């Protein structure tokens, strides 16, 4: 993350995560939602357009999660709308403020 306040606001206010752990570490952020826990470290020199950070998150409620993000006005990645892939996963993707790619998926078979 380049800016802790911006990253924290996105994950808490837009995606519905909660802050985890002690806020006393200005260069580290932990957030959680359901059984998901994400950790971020401060990297102010990060160039978002060169960032290749990505994570795949499995869910049992892909349609509800997708609709929740739409309701929160979270931008869906232009190449990642909710679709069922040939390999049997129903998936969609978003980018966070630092262009970390978050892909959410659910087994559809």
C-alpha positions as CSV (number, residue, x, y, z in Angstrom):
1,X,0.0,0.0,0.0
2,X,1.1,3.5,-0.7
3,X,-1.1,5.2,1.8
4,X,-2.5,3.4,4.8
5,X,-5.5,5.7,5.2
6,X,-6.6,5.3,1.6
7,X,-6.1,1.5,1.7
8,X,-7.9,1.2,5.0
9,X,-10.9,3.3,3.9
10,X,-11.3,1.2,0.7
11,X,-11.3,-2.1,2.4
12,X,-13.4,-1.0,5.4
13,X,-15.9,1.3,3.8
14,X,-16.2,-0.1,0.3
15,X,-15.5,-3.9,0.7
16,X,-16.9,-4.4,4.2
17,X,-13.7,-5.5,6.0
18,X,-12.9,-4.7,9.6
19,X,-9.6,-3.6,11.0
20,X,-7.7,-6.3,12.7
21,X,-4.9,-6.0,15.3
22,X,-3.3,-2.9,16.7
23,X,-3.5,0.4,14.8
24,X,-0.2,1.4,16.5
25,X,1.9,0.3,13.5
26,X,1.8,3.1,11.0
27,X,3.5,1.0,8.3
28,X,1.3,-2.1,8.6
29,X,-2.4,-2.8,8.1
30,X,-4.4,-5.9,8.8
31,X,-8.1,-6.3,7.8
32,X,-10.5,-9.2,8.0
33,X,-13.9,-10.3,6.6
34,X,-15.5,-13.6,7.4
35,X,-12.6,-16.1,7.2
36,X,-10.4,-13.8,5.1
37,X,-7.4,-11.9,6.6
38,X,-5.3,-9.5,4.5
39,X,-2.1,-7.8,5.5
40,X,-0.5,-4.8,3.9
41,X,2.8,-3.1,4.4
42,X,3.7,0.5,3.5
43,X,5.4,0.9,0.2
44,X,5.2,4.6,-0.8
45,X,7.4,4.1,-3.9
46,X,4.9,1.6,-5.4
47,X,3.9,2.5,-9.0
48,X,0.3,1.2,-9.3
49,X,0.6,0.9,-13.0
50,X,3.6,-1.5,-12.5
51,X,2.0,-3.4,-9.6
52,X,1.5,-7.1,-10.2
53,X,0.1,-7.9,-6.8
54,X,-2.8,-10.3,-6.9
55,X,-4.8,-12.6,-4.7
56,X,-7.5,-15.1,-5.4
57,X,-10.3,-15.3,-2.8
58,X,-12.8,-18.2,-2.7
59,X,-16.4,-17.6,-1.5
60,X,-19.6,-19.6,-1.1
61,X,-21.7,-16.6,-2.0
62,X,-20.3,-15.1,-5.2
63,X,-23.5,-13.6,-6.6
64,X,-24.3,-11.9,-3.3
65,X,-20.8,-10.6,-2.9
66,X,-20.8,-9.2,-6.5
67,X,-24.1,-7.5,-5.9
68,X,-22.8,-6.1,-2.5
69,X,-19.8,-4.6,-4.3
70,X,-22.0,-3.1,-7.0
71,X,-24.3,-1.6,-4.3
72,X,-21.1,-0.1,-2.7
73,X,-20.1,1.3,-6.1
74,X,-16.9,-0.7,-6.2
75,X,-15.5,-0.6,-9.7
76,X,-15.4,-4.0,-11.3
77,X,-12.3,-4.7,-13.4
78,X,-13.1,-4.1,-17.1
79,X,-11.7,-7.5,-17.9
80,X,-13.3,-9.2,-14.9
81,X,-17.1,-9.0,-14.7
82,X,-18.9,-11.9,-13.0
83,X,-18.8,-14.9,-15.4
84,X,-18.6,-18.6,-15.2
85,X,-15.3,-19.8,-16.5
86,X,-14.7,-22.9,-18.6
87,X,-12.8,-24.5,-15.7
88,X,-15.9,-24.4,-13.5
89,X,-15.3,-21.3,-11.4
90,X,-17.7,-18.3,-11.2
91,X,-15.4,-15.3,-10.9
92,X,-15.1,-11.5,-10.9
93,X,-12.2,-9.1,-10.3
94,X,-11.6,-5.7,-8.9
95,X,-8.5,-3.5,-8.4
96,X,-7.8,-1.8,-5.0
97,X,-6.4,1.8,-4.9
98,X,-2.8,0.4,-5.5
99,X,-3.9,-1.8,-8.3
100,X,-3.6,-5.1,-6.4
101,X,-5.9,-7.4,-8.3
102,X,-8.5,-9.2,-6.2
103,X,-10.3,-12.0,-7.9
104,X,-13.2,-13.6,-6.2
105,X,-14.3,-17.1,-7.2
106,X,-16.8,-19.9,-6.3
107,X,-16.8,-23.4,-7.6
108,X,-19.7,-23.8,-10.0
109,X,-19.6,-27.5,-10.7
